[in-house]
Amino acid sequence: MNGNEKIRKATTHISQNEVLIFERSSAGKKAYMLPPLDVPDVDPAKLLGELAREDLGHMPEVSEIEIIRHYTRLSTWNYAVDHGMYPLGSCTMKYNARVNETVARLPGLAEAHPYQPERISQGALLIMKLLSEQLLEITGMDAITLQPAAGAHGELTGILMVRACLESRGNPRKKILIPDSAHGTNPATAAMVGYSVENLKSNAAGMVDIPSLEAQVNEDVAALMLTNPNTLGVFEREIHKIAEILHRKGALLYMDGANMNALVGKVRPGDFGADVMHLNLHKTFSTPHGGGGPGSGPVACKKILDPFLPAPVIVTKADGTLGFEYNRPQSIGRVRMFYGNFGMHVRALAYIMANGPDGLRQTTEDAVLNANYVRKGLEDAYELPYKTPTMHEVVFSDRRQTAKGIKTGDIAKRLIDYGFHPYTVSFPLVVPGALMIEPTESESKASLDLFIEAMKDIAEEVEQNPEIILEAPHNTRISRLDETTAARKPILRWKPQS
Amino acid sequence: MAYPADYKYTKEHEWLKVEGNTGTIGITDHAQESLGDIVFVELPKVGTEIIAGKTFGTVESVKAVSDLFAPVTGTVTEINEALNTAPEQVNKDAHAAWMIKVELKDPSEANQLLSVGDYEKFVAEEGGH
């Protein structure tokens, strides 16, 4: 009896032993066969002298099938949204539709080279232009860059634009305001752009406290970085007022678009006063997120910030063809080689066009409905610290479970045994012991029920059999890791045994 | 763990021990308890001026990175080098594992901080935050 009998989900983690590829190595094996040398042999030592490297270090010497098997086996140890529910709050781990992949693999797109002349890149340019237009329609903004490689890079780009704009008005200002519920990347971004960070407290409803904001906004404040809905999943209902307070003092409103999955087709940040924002195509627009990436973090802005967008921007030329405009004297400069992660632009456009306006709106409604279904299903088993209505995600706390010595991290480990990826642990920081759950629209009622049942069973185990949770996971290749020692004394590379 | 009666406390969960012109600063047992296992402590260099209410360093646990806030204004005279290699000392005994010593600009500034009774009350009201 190990407590697994009641687990109904079919997939457990495939368990097998796999040594490192270095340990599989045997001298002389190789996975390649080169044709005979048909050019004069060159002695590197003659060209480079003592800089020529003779000892190549320890490289694994293995055959082709050994390489394939090694990495295929490792890939079976991953947990992905293609395996099951991945309710990692704030990450929007939605299904990456296969139609995106089909389109991205069309030879004309997959084999396009960024150095192709513009006249034979018109299709690729059109995709970027169409995506730009769709994203502007969705956000209610005026101008956009697709260059940034992911969310935090988008933040950096956006705040650099804010700084450039304020500098052009004569004073870059000193501070950025950031709510205590924000993603950690926000203060990091502000610091990278040379601003000091000032914390903004949330009120009892989990929203920006308007009187505090009014007291803190002055001529030193460059911008407020705000996520809406915020990391508690709560929509900032007074967002118009927030924007007005900032604008009155000449400060700008930056919107972190991490939670756009709650807004697409319903509300446009451009209409509620945001001046600049980033989108995460790998969250909201279904391009791969995490190991499969890469990400993509377009930045959209109002007209006032348009001159400062990274160069180049896509334009329609006099002869009607598309091209890149580099002559942008006030631009913050290029932020990414070529034109960003183009493959993700293709996938995001495929997602938008496959759904259409009504489909996108439905997606948003389903994402919010699913999160509220989970909230309702679990509110008797776990403490809900903020009772304010929430949108696409819900944050519980481990307050009831800590009485039995069980913390959010322990519950997350046990959830792995039930076949689910853990929710987000210990974030946002405004909730001590947070369990942050975002099911996305991808889950059916049946899979949500399975998840709710698993979480309730775990809450029951906390009362009846806390040991099983403290030692979880039990169904994985290896059980509980010593994360503290791994952080304090990390072993970062393999070394041959002497 | 009992909070020493001769220390002063902040709402950001730092403690201060004053001896003449020298202040010794660390984080409270409540702070280490809510942070979880501490893996890294980043402290200022000797000679740095710290300002009451502003950050002077960070403490990183398996859960999160948190700022350290200066309880008082002063100049750093010594840092606890042992925490570089053994940050777990803070988890073991937070009230003994001091982080920095400062030469106080104004020793009377400490009077504005919380007494042990006030701090215990504050922690109880905050409910484990």
Contacts between the chains, C-beta under 8 A, distances in Angstrom:
chain1	res1	chain2	res2	distance
A	184	B	65	7.6
A	399	B	128	7.2
A	402	B	128	7.3
A	409	B	63	7.7
A	425	B	63	7.7
A	426	B	63	4.5
A	426	B	64	6.4
A	427	B	64	7.7
A	429	B	64	6.3
A	432	B	34	6.4
A	432	B	128	5.9
A	432	B	129	5.1
A	483	B	37	7.6
A	483	B	62	5.2
A	484	B	37	3.9
A	484	B	39	6.5
A	484	B	62	5.7
A	484	B	88	7.9
A	487	B	37	7.7
A	487	B	39	3.9
A	487	B	40	7.7
A	487	B	62	5.9
A	488	B	39	5.0
A	488	B	40	8.0
A	488	B	87	6.9
A	488	B	88	7.1
